[in-house]
Amino acid sequence: MADQLFPPVPPPDDFCAALDAAQLALEPAELDHLAAFLGILTDANTRMNLTRIVDPADAWHRHVLDSLSLLPFIEGIGAANLLDLGSGGGMPGLVLAIVRPDLPITLLEATLKKATFLQAAAKQLGLDNVTVISDRAENLGTHDGGGRDGWDVVTARAVAKLPVLLELALPLATPDGLLLAIKGDKAHDEIDASKKALRVLNASVELTQRTATGTIVVVRRNGPIPRDYPRRPGEPGRAPLGSLG
């Protein structure tokens, strides 16, 4: 890790117990690295809107633990690479990059200011496994966009409702890849609203798992996606597949 410029945010006393409850384990050096990341995030958040969570203890649970909840799924399939869609302040992408320095991770962020932050944070944290792309998923996932069928795992947190997210994320996954979406209490309502999107995009919900901080929705891409998807930038949000006749 590069020389630390920002005060790290140490974990609260109950964080290690929360890790144990989630059956996760971190080395002391990884905790230090995550503390440095939260310091960088806290500093940058005074100048741009990266997160509404400003309490340090909340940040460890609602940012770090929430992001780490994806690790068992990533490791379970032996992912060779990962794309984090709509990375924003770096959750879950930068958190995962810290604990999996062996895994190539791409952070996709459409807002240039946030993409610039992600690039600077990755450099400051010495994360050589991170690549940042400033673009929209609708562009990257087209047949000539350079990213279609490109990643074993696509992650997303607080990006869009599931019917929209499926169209943005699944073209970026490999034909048998996974979308790992971190959702809230209404995850099952979003799944119910996604039946048409799942059918059109040749995908299925494999399982859902409630965690201490949210609900993980695991979606499997089951093969090719029709060439017409994703549609033009903004169109998935304006007319979600689940709402189409």
C-alpha positions in Angstrom: 0.0 0.0 0.0 1.2 3.5 -0.8 2.1 6.0 1.9 -1.1 6.8 3.9 -2.3 10.4 3.4 -5.6 10.2 5.2 -6.4 9.1 8.8 -7.6 5.5 8.7 -11.0 4.6 10.2 -10.4 1.8 12.7 -13.1 -1.0 13.0 -15.5 -0.8 15.9 -15.3 -3.2 18.7 -18.1 -5.4 17.5 -16.8 -5.8 13.9 -14.8 -8.9 14.4 -17.8 -10.6 16.1 -19.9 -9.6 13.1 -17.3 -11.2 10.8 -17.4 -14.4 12.9 -21.2 -14.4 12.7 -21.0 -14.1 8.9 -18.3 -16.9 8.8 -15.8 -14.5 7.4 -12.2 -14.0 8.4 -9.7 -11.3 7.7 -6.0 -10.9 8.4 -4.9 -7.9 10.5 -3.2 -6.4 7.4 -6.5 -6.6 5.5 -8.3 -4.8 8.3 -5.6 -2.1 8.2 -6.1 -1.8 4.4 -9.8 -1.5 4.8 -9.4 1.1 7.5 -7.2 3.1 5.1 -9.9 2.8 2.4 -12.6 4.2 4.7 -10.2 7.0 5.6 -9.9 7.9 1.9 -13.6 7.6 1.4 -14.4 9.7 4.4 -12.1 12.5 3.2 -13.4 12.4 -0.4 -17.0 12.5 0.8 -16.5 16.0 2.2 -16.0 17.2 -1.4 -18.5 15.0 -3.3 -21.5 12.9 -2.7 -20.1 9.3 -2.4 -22.0 8.0 0.6 -24.7 9.1 3.0 -23.2 7.0 5.8 -20.9 9.2 7.8 -20.8 7.3 11.1 -17.5 5.2 11.2 -19.1 2.2 12.9 -22.0 2.2 10.4 -19.5 2.4 7.5 -17.7 -0.8 8.7 -21.0 -2.7 8.9 -23.0 -1.2 6.0 -20.1 -0.8 3.6 -17.4 -3.2 4.4 -19.4 -6.1 5.9 -22.1 -5.7 3.2 -19.5 -5.9 0.5 -17.7 -8.9 2.0 -20.9 -10.8 2.1 -20.4 -11.6 -1.6 -17.0 -13.3 -1.0 -18.4 -16.9 -0.5 -20.2 -16.7 -3.9 -17.2 -15.3 -5.7 -14.9 -17.9 -4.3 -17.4 -20.7 -4.7 -17.3 -20.5 -8.5 -13.6 -19.8 -8.7 -14.2 -16.5 -10.6 -11.3 -15.5 -12.8 -12.4 -11.9 -13.0 -15.1 -9.5 -11.7 -16.9 -6.4 -12.8 -18.5 -4.0 -10.2 -21.3 -2.1 -11.9 -22.0 1.4 -10.7 -19.1 1.4 -8.2 -19.7 4.9 -6.9 -17.8 5.1 -3.7 -16.1 1.7 -4.2 -18.6 -0.6 -2.6 -18.4 -3.5 -3.1 -15.6 -3.3 -5.8 -12.7 -1.7 -3.9 -13.5 -3.6 -0.7 -13.4 -6.9 -2.6 -10.2 -5.8 -4.4 -8.5 -5.3 -1.0 -9.2 -8.8 0.3 -8.8 -10.5 -3.1 -5.6 -8.9 -4.6 -5.2 -11.9 -6.8 -8.6 -11.3 -8.6 -8.7 -8.8 -11.5 -11.6 -6.4 -10.7 -13.0 -3.8 -13.1 -15.0 -0.9 -11.6 -17.6 0.5 -14.0 -18.8 4.0 -13.1 -20.6 6.4 -15.5 -20.1 9.6 -13.5 -16.6 10.9 -14.4 -16.0 12.5 -11.0 -16.7 9.3 -9.2 -14.6 7.3 -11.6 -11.7 9.7 -11.0 -12.1 9.1 -7.3 -12.0 5.3 -7.8 -8.9 5.6 -9.9 -7.1 7.7 -7.3 -8.3 5.5 -4.4 -7.1 2.4 -6.1 -3.7 4.0 -6.7 -3.4 5.3 -3.2 -4.3 1.8 -1.8 -1.8 0.1 -4.1 -4.4 -2.0 -5.8 -2.8 -3.2 -8.9 -5.7 -5.6 -9.6 -8.1 -2.8 -10.2 -9.1 -1.2 -13.6 -11.6 1.7 -13.7 -13.9 2.3 -16.7 -15.9 5.5 -16.9 -18.9 4.5 -19.2 -22.5 3.4 -19.1 -23.3 -0.3 -18.9 -25.6 0.1 -21.9 -22.5 1.1 -24.0 -20.0 -1.4 -22.6 -22.4 -4.4 -23.0 -23.2 -4.0 -26.7 -21.6 -6.2 -29.3 -19.1 -3.5 -30.2 -18.8 -2.0 -26.7 -15.8 -4.1 -25.7 -17.3 -5.7 -22.6 -20.0 -8.0 -23.7 -19.7 -11.6 -22.2 -16.5 -10.4 -20.4 -16.7 -11.2 -16.7 -17.4 -14.3 -14.6 -19.1 -12.3 -11.9 -20.9 -8.9 -12.1 -21.7 -7.3 -8.8 -24.1 -4.4 -8.1 -25.2 -2.5 -5.0 -27.8 0.2 -4.9 -27.7 0.6 -8.7 -31.2 0.0 -9.9 -34.3 -2.1 -9.3 -33.8 -5.7 -10.4 -35.8 -5.6 -13.8 -33.5 -2.7 -14.9 -30.3 -4.1 -13.4 -30.7 -7.4 -15.2 -30.6 -5.7 -18.6 -27.6 -3.6 -17.6 -25.6 -6.4 -15.9 -26.2 -9.7 -17.6 -24.8 -8.8 -21.1 -21.5 -8.1 -19.3 -21.4 -11.5 -17.7 -20.0 -14.6 -19.4 -22.7 -16.9 -20.9 -22.7 -19.0 -17.7 -21.7 -16.2 -15.3 -23.3 -14.7 -12.2 -24.9 -11.4 -11.2 -24.6 -10.9 -7.5 -26.9 -8.1 -6.5 -27.1 -6.7 -3.0 -30.7 -5.8 -2.3 -32.8 -4.8 0.7 -36.0 -6.0 2.4 -38.0 -5.9 -0.9 -35.7 -8.2 -2.8 -38.4 -10.8 -3.4 -40.8 -8.1 -4.7 -38.1 -7.1 -7.2 -37.7 -10.8 -8.2 -41.4 -11.1 -8.8 -41.3 -8.0 -11.0 -38.4 -9.5 -13.0 -40.0 -12.6 -14.5 -40.2 -11.2 -18.0 -36.7 -9.7 -17.8 -35.3 -13.1 -16.7 -37.1 -14.9 -19.5 -36.1 -12.4 -22.2 -32.4 -12.3 -21.1 -32.1 -16.0 -20.7 -31.4 -16.0 -16.9 -32.7 -17.4 -13.7 -32.5 -16.5 -10.0 -30.5 -19.3 -8.4 -31.0 -18.3 -4.8 -31.4 -15.5 -2.3 -29.5 -15.2 0.9 -30.4 -12.9 3.8 -27.4 -11.3 5.5 -26.9 -9.0 8.5 -26.9 -6.1 6.1 -29.1 -7.0 3.2 -30.3 -9.7 0.8 -28.0 -11.2 -1.9 -29.8 -12.1 -5.1 -27.8 -14.6 -7.2 -28.7 -14.6 -10.9 -27.3 -17.1 -13.3 -27.0 -16.2 -17.0 -28.0 -19.3 -18.9 -26.5 -18.7 -22.3 -26.7 -16.1 -25.1 -28.6 -12.8 -24.7 -30.6 -11.4 -27.7 -28.6 -9.0 -29.7 -31.1 -6.2 -29.0 -30.1 -6.0 -25.4 -29.0 -3.9 -23.7 -31.0 -1.2 -25.3 -29.8 2.4 -25.8 -28.5 4.4 -22.8 -31.3 5.3 -20.5 -33.9 3.1 -22.1 -33.8 0.2 -19.6 -34.6 2.7 -16.8 -37.3 4.5 -18.8 -39.1 1.3 -19.8 -38.0 -1.7 -17.7 -38.4 -5.1 -19.3 -40.8 -6.1 -16.5 -43.2 -3.3 -17.5 -43.2 -4.0 -21.2 -46.2 -5.8 -22.8 
